[in-house]
Amino acid sequence: MDALLAALADPARWRLVNLLTEQPRPVGVLAQLAGARQPQTTKHLQTLERAGVVTSRRTGQRRIYALRPGPLRDLAATLSRIADTTERADGPHATYDRYERGLHAERLAAKEPGWADDRSFTFRRSLPARPESVWRHLTEAVLLAHWWTPEDLRVSELVFEARPGGRIVQEYRDAEDADGSHPVAGRAEGVVDDVRPGERLAYRLSPLLPDGRLAFTAHVGMDLGATDTGSDLGVHWRITDSTIDSADFVAGIEIGFGQSLDKLAATLAADPHGIGSTDSTDSTDSTDTRSMT
């Protein structure tokens, strides 16, 4: 496939392919129709033949070239499969496009400081674990690190002191940056406001802009309730202190935190009691997690 793509990438060779779609032709005629010298045309045809897209045979004093449709059909099928995968309604490209639309709208709205103040977001999830197990995933750093980022990111540093006045630090990197060699994708700092084990958790969290300023402050409240099948989790976000430069962050809240909660649900389904990650020294993907609960 690589050889075929390289062969077709040259405009002169692409012109010869188009001429051969009409009918097989000898080198001399192809050179004349393409407006090129015959030695150059011969070299281009030899490249196309090595790539498998044309075939040739000698007839008397002439060498006739013909197109082979099979490799072109294979290429078309591959390109079609790539396009279909990209256009999947539930795929990452759809999420990217959705974020782009939101980003455009938020950037237009961010005209002055405070532009997004009192904006709120509400999330609800039915989770397959009892409230006491969910509580651990909400408050223990080792367990938080497994879900507290969108799909394309991973936690690289996490501090969560689950007590009133406790400190929160969340640093994250690209999920595919396994060795931590790329720049940090983002960092947020905050403080815990309310802790009622198994029932309610409230905190303030502020993403940091590249220059270290706060982008905005998110006031986050989480309420847990038991159900017959596990727990109901309700989450309410309210924004204050929004800066003009916070538009990119605000545009990602609904998608990003929604993805995080989906990861939480999947994590609980796989390990409802959190027994697979009970040692605070254990971490994944070089994650530096520190919990002071």
C-alpha positions as CSV (number, residue, x, y, z in Angstrom):
1,M,0.0,0.0,0.0
2,D,2.9,2.4,0.8
3,A,4.5,1.8,-2.6
4,L,1.1,2.4,-4.3
5,L,0.5,5.6,-2.5
6,A,4.0,6.9,-3.2
7,A,3.6,6.0,-6.9
8,L,0.2,7.8,-7.2
9,A,1.4,10.9,-5.3
10,D,3.4,12.2,-8.3
11,P,1.2,14.4,-10.6
12,A,2.9,13.1,-13.7
13,R,2.2,9.4,-12.8
14,W,-1.3,10.3,-11.8
15,R,-1.8,11.8,-15.3
16,L,-0.6,8.5,-16.8
17,V,-3.0,6.5,-14.6
18,N,-5.9,8.7,-15.9
19,L,-4.8,8.2,-19.5
20,L,-4.7,4.4,-18.9
21,T,-8.2,4.4,-17.5
22,E,-9.4,5.1,-21.0
23,Q,-7.6,2.3,-22.7
24,P,-4.2,0.5,-22.8
25,R,-1.6,2.6,-24.7
26,P,2.0,2.3,-25.8
27,V,4.8,4.4,-24.2
28,G,5.2,6.7,-27.1
29,V,1.5,7.6,-27.2
30,L,1.3,8.1,-23.5
31,A,4.4,10.4,-23.6
32,Q,2.7,12.4,-26.4
33,L,-0.6,12.7,-24.6
34,A,1.0,13.6,-21.3
35,G,3.3,16.3,-23.0
36,A,6.4,14.6,-21.6
37,R,9.6,13.0,-23.0
38,Q,9.5,9.3,-23.6
39,P,12.4,8.4,-21.3
40,Q,10.7,10.2,-18.4
41,T,7.4,8.6,-19.2
42,T,9.1,5.1,-19.3
43,K,10.5,5.7,-15.8
44,H,7.1,6.8,-14.4
45,L,5.5,3.7,-15.9
46,Q,8.1,1.4,-14.5
47,T,7.4,2.9,-11.0
48,L,3.7,2.3,-11.5
49,E,4.4,-1.2,-12.6
50,R,6.5,-1.9,-9.5
51,A,3.7,-0.6,-7.4
52,G,1.4,-3.1,-9.1
53,V,-1.0,-0.6,-10.5
54,V,-0.1,-1.1,-14.2
55,T,1.1,-4.1,-16.3
56,S,2.9,-4.2,-19.6
57,R,3.6,-6.5,-22.5
58,R,5.7,-6.2,-25.7
59,T,3.8,-6.3,-28.9
60,G,6.2,-6.2,-31.9
61,Q,8.3,-3.1,-31.5
62,R,5.9,-1.5,-28.9
63,R,5.5,-1.9,-25.2
64,I,1.8,-1.6,-24.3
65,Y,0.8,-0.5,-20.7
66,A,-2.6,-1.3,-19.2
67,L,-4.1,-0.4,-15.8
68,R,-4.7,-3.1,-13.1
69,P,-7.9,-2.1,-11.3
70,G,-7.5,-4.5,-8.3
71,P,-4.9,-2.4,-6.4
72,L,-7.0,0.7,-7.0
73,R,-10.1,-1.0,-5.6
74,D,-8.1,-2.1,-2.6
75,L,-6.9,1.4,-2.0
76,A,-10.5,2.8,-2.4
77,A,-11.8,0.2,0.1
78,T,-9.1,1.2,2.6
79,L,-9.8,4.9,2.2
80,S,-13.5,4.3,2.5
81,R,-12.9,2.3,5.7
82,I,-10.8,5.1,7.1
83,A,-13.5,7.7,6.3
84,D,-16.3,5.5,7.8
85,T,-14.3,5.1,11.0
86,T,-13.7,8.8,11.2
87,E,-17.4,9.5,10.8
88,R,-18.6,7.1,13.5
89,A,-21.3,8.9,15.5
90,D,-19.8,7.7,18.8
91,G,-16.1,8.0,17.9
92,P,-13.4,10.3,19.1
93,H,-13.6,12.5,15.9
94,A,-17.3,13.2,16.7
95,T,-16.3,14.3,20.2
96,Y,-13.6,16.5,18.7
97,D,-16.1,18.1,16.3
98,R,-18.5,18.6,19.2
99,Y,-15.8,20.3,21.2
100,E,-14.8,22.5,18.3
101,R,-18.4,23.8,18.0
102,G,-18.6,24.5,21.7
103,L,-15.2,26.2,21.7
104,H,-16.2,28.6,18.9
105,A,-19.4,29.6,20.8
106,E,-17.6,30.1,24.1
107,R,-14.8,32.1,22.6
108,L,-17.4,34.4,21.1
109,A,-19.1,34.8,24.5
110,A,-15.9,35.5,26.5
111,K,-15.7,39.3,26.0
112,E,-15.0,40.4,29.6
113,P,-14.1,39.0,33.0
114,G,-17.0,37.2,34.7
115,W,-18.5,36.3,31.4
116,A,-19.3,32.7,32.5
117,D,-20.0,33.3,36.2
118,D,-23.0,31.3,37.6
119,R,-23.0,29.1,34.6
120,S,-24.0,25.6,35.9
121,F,-23.7,22.0,34.7
122,T,-25.5,19.0,36.1
123,F,-24.5,15.4,35.7
124,R,-26.2,12.2,36.9
125,R,-25.0,8.6,36.8
126,S,-26.4,5.3,38.1
127,L,-23.3,3.4,39.4
128,P,-23.0,-0.4,39.9
129,A,-21.5,-0.2,43.5
130,R,-22.7,0.7,47.0
131,P,-22.3,4.3,48.2
132,E,-19.4,3.4,50.5
133,S,-17.4,1.9,47.5
134,V,-18.2,4.9,45.3
135,W,-17.1,7.2,48.1
136,R,-13.7,5.6,48.0
137,H,-13.4,6.2,44.3
138,L,-14.3,9.8,44.8
139,T,-11.9,10.5,47.6
140,E,-8.9,8.2,47.5
141,A,-6.2,9.5,45.2
142,V,-5.1,6.0,43.9
143,L,-8.7,5.3,42.9
144,L,-9.4,8.8,41.6
145,A,-6.4,8.6,39.3
146,H,-8.1,5.8,37.3
147,W,-11.1,7.9,36.2
148,W,-10.7,11.6,37.0
149,T,-9.7,12.8,33.4
150,P,-11.4,12.7,30.0
151,E,-10.6,9.8,27.7
152,D,-7.6,11.4,26.0
153,L,-5.8,12.4,29.2
154,R,-4.2,10.6,32.2
155,V,-3.5,11.8,35.7
156,S,0.2,12.5,36.3
157,E,-0.1,14.0,39.8
158,L,-2.9,14.0,42.2
159,V,-3.4,15.2,45.8
160,F,-6.8,14.9,47.4
161,E,-7.2,15.6,51.1
162,A,-10.7,14.5,51.8
163,R,-11.4,16.8,54.8
164,P,-12.8,20.3,55.0
165,G,-10.0,22.7,54.1
166,G,-8.1,19.8,52.4
167,R,-5.9,20.5,49.4
168,I,-6.5,19.3,45.9
169,V,-4.0,19.2,43.1
170,Q,-4.8,17.6,39.8
171,E,-2.2,17.5,37.0
172,Y,-2.8,15.7,33.8
173,R,-1.0,14.7,30.5
174,D,-1.9,13.2,27.2
175,A,-2.9,9.6,27.7
176,E,-0.4,8.5,25.0
177,D,2.5,10.4,26.7
178,A,3.5,7.3,28.6
179,D,7.0,8.5,29.6
180,G,6.0,12.0,30.6
181,S,8.3,13.6,28.0
182,H,5.7,16.0,26.6
183,P,4.5,19.2,28.3
184,V,1.9,18.9,31.0
185,A,-1.6,19.2,29.4
186,G,-3.2,20.9,32.3
187,R,-3.2,21.5,36.1
188,A,-5.9,22.5,38.5
189,E,-5.7,23.4,42.2
190,G,-8.5,23.6,44.8
191,V,-9.8,23.0,48.3
192,V,-12.3,20.6,49.9
193,D,-15.4,22.3,51.4
194,D,-17.7,19.6,52.7
195,V,-17.2,15.9,53.5
196,R,-20.0,13.6,54.6
197,P,-18.7,10.1,54.0
198,G,-21.0,8.1,51.7
199,E,-23.3,11.0,51.2
200,R,-21.9,14.3,50.0
201,L,-18.6,15.8,48.8
202,A,-18.1,19.4,47.9
203,Y,-15.0,21.2,46.7
204,R,-13.7,24.1,44.7
205,L,-11.3,23.5,41.8
206,S,-9.6,26.0,39.5
207,P,-7.8,25.1,36.3
208,L,-4.6,27.1,35.7
209,L,-3.9,29.1,32.6
210,P,-0.4,28.6,31.0
211,D,0.8,31.7,32.9
212,G,-0.3,30.3,36.3
213,R,-3.4,32.5,36.7
214,L,-6.7,30.8,37.6
215,A,-9.0,30.3,34.6
216,F,-12.1,30.1,36.7
217,T,-13.3,28.5,39.9
218,A,-15.6,25.5,39.7
219,H,-17.8,24.9,42.8
220,V,-18.5,21.2,42.6
221,G,-21.1,19.3,44.7
222,M,-21.5,15.5,44.6
223,D,-24.4,13.8,46.3
224,L,-24.6,10.0,46.7
225,G,-27.7,7.9,47.4
226,A,-28.2,4.1,47.6
227,T,-30.4,2.3,45.1
228,D,-31.4,-1.4,44.7
229,T,-28.6,-1.9,42.1
230,G,-25.9,0.3,43.6
231,S,-25.8,4.1,43.8
232,D,-27.1,7.3,42.2
233,L,-24.5,10.0,41.8
234,G,-25.6,13.6,41.2
235,V,-22.9,16.2,40.4
236,H,-23.5,20.0,40.1
237,W,-20.9,22.4,38.8
238,R,-21.2,26.2,39.2
239,I,-18.6,28.6,37.8
240,T,-17.3,31.8,39.4
241,D,-14.3,34.1,38.8
242,S,-14.2,33.3,35.1
243,T,-11.5,35.1,33.0
244,I,-11.6,35.9,29.4
245,D,-9.0,33.2,28.7
246,S,-11.1,30.5,30.3
247,A,-13.3,29.9,27.2
248,D,-11.3,26.8,26.2
249,F,-11.7,25.2,29.6
250,V,-15.4,26.0,29.9
251,A,-16.1,24.6,26.4
252,G,-14.7,21.2,27.6
253,I,-16.6,20.8,30.9
254,E,-19.7,19.0,29.7
255,I,-17.8,16.6,27.4
256,G,-14.7,16.2,29.6
257,F,-16.4,15.6,33.0
258,G,-19.1,13.5,31.3
259,Q,-16.3,11.2,30.0
260,S,-14.7,11.1,33.4
261,L,-18.0,9.9,35.0
262,D,-18.3,7.3,32.2
263,K,-14.8,6.0,33.2
264,L,-15.9,6.0,36.8
265,A,-18.9,3.8,35.9
266,A,-16.7,1.4,33.9
267,T,-14.1,1.3,36.7
268,L,-16.8,0.4,39.2
269,A,-18.3,-2.2,37.0
270,A,-14.8,-3.9,36.7
271,D,-13.9,-3.4,40.4
272,P,-16.9,-2.3,42.4
273,H,-15.1,-2.4,45.8
274,G,-11.8,-0.8,44.6
275,I,-9.9,-3.8,45.9
276,G,-7.5,-3.8,43.0
277,S,-5.9,-0.5,44.0
278,T,-5.7,-0.2,47.8
279,D,-2.0,0.7,48.2
280,S,-1.4,4.4,48.0
281,T,2.1,3.7,46.7
282,D,0.6,1.9,43.7
283,S,0.1,3.9,40.5
284,T,-0.5,3.5,36.9
285,D,1.4,5.1,33.9
286,S,4.0,6.7,36.2
287,T,1.2,8.5,38.1
288,D,2.4,10.4,41.2
289,T,-0.6,10.0,43.4
290,R,-0.6,11.3,47.0
291,S,-3.6,11.0,49.3
292,M,-3.7,12.6,52.7
293,T,-7.1,11.3,53.9
